[in-house]
């Protein structure tokens, strides 16, 4: 009887294994379905957020253009010629229409009076790159600075990006792109990369996007 009882008690084990296997398979299937659903939901949410951010950025750009355009027209002489500060300011200002703007092809080239220590590239609203006219003006205005760099190995060129509401992450990213575009132009003008320092001025208050190029000592 003992032997018969032991034999009969072992019949429960195959059924238990089958049941446990089915439960594990069902759990794995549910987990896979949940993972796919979460991945799809995350992608949809990311697309909606990106579209919303792009729409807000476009509205902000249109609002800035409406405010900045009248002031820019007052500051610049007819024909889009660069505005040059007084000699005491030691600053040469170069307007940058950008390759994104339709006015880049019609921007008028002007003979600049180079400053000895300071250049400023005034970017049009929405411009992120340096157009051919601005690049040519920058090359002409760089002559005194390049001479100073050649005379003193301790000097460097500081490329500083400025802009309105620079505390916003989107504006910081745009300022960095403009600074790198100017840095690439300086590299194209024969200035060594180790003589160029690029940064964003988080404390400067600017009414329009700009990039300053100035001489400074190496740290």
Phi, psi and omega in degrees: 000322178297319179295321179293322179295321180294324180291318180291328181292336181282353182285345181284334186296312178301321179294320178297318179296317179297316181295315180297321178297317179297320179296316179297317179298318179296319179296317178298319179296317179296319180296318179297317179297317178297320179297317179296317180296317179295320179297316179295318179296320179296319178296317179296318180295320179296320179295319179295318179295319179296318179295321180293318179296318179297321179293318178295320180295321179295317178296320178295320178296319178295321179293319179294319180298322180292330181275321188278327186303313179299321179293322180293324179293327178288323184286325186267141175288166180303145179091359178075022180292148182297148176267122183250125180290173178294156182303330182292334180285338179054049182223132173251121183254129183242119176287137180240111178282332181083150178288346179282339186271145179287341182278356184298322183291332184258005180293136184273133176279140181228150178282120183264149172264105187296141171270161186273336188232344195214130171234149175222125178260113181269110183276140173291154179303127180088351180279134180237345182241165181263119180283171186297322180295315179293323179297320178294316179296322178296318179299321179290323183281346183281347187306310180297322181291321178296324178294319178294322177296321180291328182282329185231114179288348180274351181273158176215167176257125177261122176257109187243122179271134179236165177173163177284146178050050185291348180288342178284140185296321180296320178291325176296318180295318178295320179296321179295320179297317178296318179297319180291327177296319178292321179299318178297323177295321179294320176298321177293337178275004175095010179273130184293147183297327181287349177266006182241131176239129184244134178203170176248129179276106183279347184258345183286142177254109183238142179274344181214155179294138181204162174229122179263140176237117185216161179278143177206163179275149176291144180290000000 
